[in-house]
Amino acid sequence: MKNLFHLLMMLLMFSACAQKKDEHKMTLNEQQIKNNMDTTQLNETVKRAFEAWQNGDAESFTSFFTADAKLYDDGNPRDFKKFVKEACGHEKFMSIDKVENNGRDIYGPFHTESWGDFKTYFKFHLNNEGKFDKLEIGQAD
């Protein structure tokens, strides 16, 4: 019985070590993603909204948009609030490949839990009051 107890204790220790190693791996992967984010070319408001998106902060992200903001996914209208609620915190850019349109258009590889990884774009449209009234998203070539 004593040997069985020691064997169980050793197995639990190995299991705990493996879990810590996996946690460390995730942290390294997240750090790698963060290191691939050169946001210096982004418009300042886009940069703050982008950081909120990357951090999974839906409330902060939506604060940069008008109450009636429009969302277009590959040119098709979608419910902006529903998209943010479902995707923010579960989907993110893995790096920024290209920035265009005075720092308002972002292109890069994107990770989603449901669709996998693919290249995408986010195009932010600023109104005269400095809020976004439209966001275009979609697969990039």
C-alpha positions as CSV (number, residue, x, y, z in Angstrom):
1,M,0.0,0.0,0.0
2,K,2.9,2.3,0.9
3,N,4.4,1.7,-2.6
4,L,1.1,2.5,-4.3
5,F,0.9,5.8,-2.4
6,H,4.4,6.7,-3.5
7,L,3.7,5.8,-7.1
8,L,0.5,8.0,-7.1
9,M,2.4,10.9,-5.6
10,M,5.1,10.7,-8.3
11,L,2.5,10.6,-11.0
12,L,0.8,13.7,-9.6
13,M,4.1,15.5,-9.5
14,F,4.9,14.7,-13.1
15,S,1.4,15.8,-14.1
16,A,1.8,19.1,-12.3
17,C,5.2,19.7,-14.0
18,A,3.7,19.1,-17.4
19,Q,1.0,21.6,-16.7
20,K,3.5,24.3,-15.7
21,K,5.5,23.6,-18.8
22,D,2.3,24.0,-21.0
23,E,1.5,27.3,-19.2
24,H,5.0,28.5,-19.9
25,K,4.6,27.6,-23.6
26,M,1.4,29.6,-23.9
27,T,3.1,32.6,-22.3
28,L,6.0,32.3,-24.7
29,N,3.6,32.1,-27.6
30,E,1.6,35.1,-26.4
31,Q,4.9,37.0,-26.0
32,Q,5.9,36.1,-29.5
33,I,2.6,37.5,-30.9
34,K,3.1,40.7,-28.9
35,N,6.7,41.0,-30.2
36,N,5.4,40.8,-33.8
37,M,3.1,43.8,-33.4
38,D,4.7,46.9,-34.7
39,T,1.9,49.4,-34.1
40,T,4.0,52.5,-34.7
41,Q,2.4,53.0,-38.2
42,L,-1.2,52.9,-36.9
43,N,-3.4,55.9,-36.5
44,E,-3.5,56.7,-32.7
45,T,-7.2,55.9,-32.3
46,V,-6.8,52.7,-34.4
47,K,-3.8,51.7,-32.2
48,R,-5.8,52.0,-29.0
49,A,-8.8,50.1,-30.5
50,F,-6.5,47.5,-31.9
51,E,-4.8,47.0,-28.5
52,A,-8.2,46.6,-26.8
53,W,-9.1,44.0,-29.4
54,Q,-5.8,42.1,-28.9
55,N,-6.4,42.2,-25.1
56,G,-9.9,40.8,-25.5
57,D,-11.4,43.9,-24.0
58,A,-14.7,44.1,-25.9
59,E,-16.0,47.0,-23.8
60,S,-13.0,49.2,-24.5
61,F,-13.0,48.2,-28.1
62,T,-16.6,49.2,-28.7
63,S,-16.0,52.5,-26.9
64,F,-14.1,53.7,-30.0
65,F,-17.2,53.2,-32.2
66,T,-20.4,55.1,-32.7
67,A,-23.6,53.5,-31.2
68,D,-24.8,52.6,-34.8
69,A,-21.4,51.4,-36.2
70,K,-21.6,49.3,-39.3
71,L,-19.7,46.1,-39.9
72,Y,-18.9,44.6,-43.2
73,D,-17.4,41.1,-43.5
74,D,-16.0,40.5,-47.0
75,G,-18.4,43.2,-48.1
76,N,-21.5,41.6,-46.4
77,P,-23.2,43.5,-43.6
78,R,-23.1,41.9,-40.2
79,D,-24.3,42.8,-36.7
80,F,-21.3,44.8,-35.2
81,K,-22.2,44.3,-31.5
82,K,-22.9,40.5,-32.0
83,F,-19.5,40.1,-33.8
84,V,-17.6,41.9,-31.1
85,K,-19.3,39.9,-28.3
86,E,-18.6,36.6,-30.0
87,A,-15.1,37.2,-31.4
88,C,-13.3,39.7,-29.1
89,G,-11.1,37.6,-26.7
90,H,-11.3,34.6,-29.0
91,E,-9.8,35.9,-32.2
92,K,-6.7,38.0,-32.7
93,F,-4.0,39.1,-35.0
94,M,-0.8,37.1,-34.7
95,S,1.3,39.8,-36.4
96,I,0.9,42.9,-38.5
97,D,2.1,42.4,-42.1
98,K,1.0,45.7,-43.6
99,V,-0.6,49.0,-42.6
100,E,-2.3,51.3,-45.2
101,N,-4.7,54.3,-45.5
102,N,-2.9,56.6,-43.0
103,G,-2.7,53.9,-40.4
104,R,-6.4,52.9,-40.5
105,D,-6.1,49.6,-42.4
106,I,-4.4,46.6,-40.8
107,Y,-3.4,43.3,-42.6
108,G,-1.9,40.2,-41.1
109,P,-2.3,36.6,-40.0
110,F,-5.3,36.1,-37.8
111,H,-6.1,33.3,-35.4
112,T,-9.7,32.2,-34.6
113,E,-10.8,29.4,-32.4
114,S,-13.5,28.3,-34.8
115,W,-12.1,28.9,-38.3
116,G,-8.3,28.4,-37.7
117,D,-5.7,30.8,-39.0
118,F,-5.8,32.9,-42.1
119,K,-4.7,36.3,-43.4
120,T,-7.2,39.1,-42.8
121,Y,-7.8,42.8,-42.7
122,F,-9.5,45.3,-40.4
123,K,-10.3,48.7,-42.0
124,F,-11.4,51.3,-39.6
125,H,-13.5,54.3,-40.8
126,L,-13.3,57.5,-38.7
127,N,-16.1,60.0,-38.6
128,N,-15.7,63.7,-38.0
129,E,-16.0,63.3,-34.3
130,G,-13.1,60.9,-34.1
131,K,-15.1,57.8,-33.6
132,F,-15.3,54.8,-35.9
133,D,-18.6,54.5,-37.7
134,K,-17.7,51.5,-39.9
135,L,-15.4,48.5,-39.6
136,E,-14.6,46.4,-42.7
137,I,-13.1,42.9,-42.0
138,G,-12.4,40.1,-44.4
139,Q,-9.9,37.6,-45.8
140,A,-6.8,39.2,-47.3
141,D,-4.9,37.8,-50.3
